[in-house]
């Protein structure tokens, strides 16, 4: 059987932390920023941990047990 390829979009969007959690960017952080408060924009800049319900799907896309 051929090896399973890593999903190109997923490898650009998700990263595995040292403890094994999956990190991602916040949603709603790239455009229509004028109406958002500076505090909101500041908090959107911090990475977010992927939700438990999405973890298995993201790990599958990353391949290699979620590199």
Backbone torsions as a table, in degrees:
resi	resn	phi	psi	omega
1	UNK	NA	139.8	177.0
2	UNK	-71.9	159.5	178.9
3	UNK	-71.7	151.1	178.2
4	UNK	-82.9	131.1	-178.3
5	UNK	-83.1	148.0	174.8
6	UNK	-72.1	138.1	178.9
7	UNK	-70.8	120.7	-174.2
8	UNK	-60.6	-39.0	179.1
9	UNK	-67.5	-38.3	-177.9
10	UNK	-69.3	-38.7	-177.6
11	UNK	-68.2	-21.7	177.6
12	UNK	-83.9	-22.0	-172.6
13	UNK	-104.2	-25.4	-175.6
14	UNK	-122.6	151.8	178.0
15	UNK	-142.7	143.2	178.8
16	UNK	-91.7	133.8	179.5
17	UNK	-83.2	173.5	179.2
18	UNK	-61.5	-31.5	-178.9
19	UNK	-88.1	-2.6	176.1
20	UNK	99.9	1.4	177.6
21	UNK	-78.8	160.8	178.1
22	UNK	-105.2	130.6	-176.9
23	UNK	-108.6	144.0	178.5
24	UNK	-147.2	169.1	175.8
25	UNK	-81.3	153.6	175.0
26	UNK	-67.6	150.1	172.6
27	UNK	-77.6	161.5	176.4
28	UNK	60.6	36.5	-177.8
29	UNK	-116.4	4.4	-173.5
30	UNK	-109.5	-24.2	178.8
31	UNK	-148.3	172.3	-172.4
32	UNK	54.3	53.2	-176.5
33	UNK	-92.9	-12.9	-176.6
34	UNK	-60.4	-41.3	-176.5
35	UNK	-85.0	-8.4	179.2
36	UNK	-86.7	143.0	-177.5
37	UNK	-71.9	155.2	178.6
38	UNK	-57.9	-36.2	179.2
39	UNK	-63.6	-45.0	179.5
40	UNK	-60.5	-45.6	-178.8
41	UNK	-65.0	-37.8	178.2
42	UNK	-62.0	-44.3	-178.6
43	UNK	-71.9	-28.9	177.8
44	UNK	-69.9	-22.4	-178.5
45	UNK	-70.3	-27.9	-179.9
46	UNK	-73.3	142.3	178.0
47	UNK	-68.2	157.9	-178.1
48	UNK	-122.2	149.4	177.5
49	UNK	-81.5	135.8	-178.9
50	UNK	-65.1	137.7	-178.4
51	UNK	-60.5	150.5	-177.5
52	UNK	-57.5	-38.6	-178.0
53	UNK	-67.8	-22.9	-178.7
54	UNK	-98.9	-12.0	-174.2
55	UNK	-54.8	-48.5	-176.4
56	UNK	-63.2	-38.2	179.9
57	UNK	-65.5	-43.7	-178.9
58	UNK	-67.0	-41.6	178.9
59	UNK	-60.8	-39.0	179.5
60	UNK	-65.1	-41.0	179.3
61	UNK	-66.6	-35.9	-179.3
62	UNK	-74.1	-23.9	179.7
63	UNK	64.9	173.6	179.3
64	UNK	53.4	41.6	-179.7
65	UNK	57.4	36.4	174.8
66	UNK	73.4	41.9	-179.4
67	UNK	-16.8	NA	NA
